[in-house]
């Protein structure tokens, strides 16, 4: 699954609130000093609520980007919403 999103995460328009998240969406997050976008791989049902499994491209200290897989809670206050690339695709 590839995520075709370009540009700065702060400029990506949020299409839908987090309760509509699906695999293939892009999670838009705002941290205190920066914005971040990560691809949604899957939604993982768990006791007590689901987790969103995301693929992050991370750069440490200006070095090369590495992909990390991690889980986030849909109630994470840093989540702004989701961007759904399929909404923006031309027919």
PyMOL commands that set and color helices and strands:
alter all, ss='L'
color gray80, all
select helices_A, chain A and resi 9-11+18-20+85-88
alter helices_A, ss='H'
color red, helices_A
select strands_A, chain A and resi 26-30+35-44+51-58+66-73+79-83
alter strands_A, ss='S'
color yellow, strands_A
deselect
rebuild
show_as cartoon
